[in-house]
Amino acid sequence: MSKSEIRRLDSEIKKTAAKLEAVKKGEWWPLNGSERRAMARAIAGGSYQVVRGRNPGRAERQMETTGSAAEARLNAELTALHTEKQRILTEAARAKAAKKASGWW
């Protein structure tokens, strides 16, 4: 078990959780490039519709869809990080148990 690996994973977990909270609040900084482009397209299209006096419902749905896709991506990352941390901890526990069982003391 390497404590540095666990610290690195804990740090990544905190960063990803902060990104997830930011996306839930509607912030753009955690979005990747394609998600930002999709949001910008939706805003541009929606503003064009508003200027023309039409309903921007489709653009709003596109923004909601992009936001929920970003949330799903970050949730998947968070789950993967937790799984990796658990795997490392389990591996370390097995190694420690094997070491104790192999010696006198």
Disulfide bonds with the S-S distance in Angstrom:
none
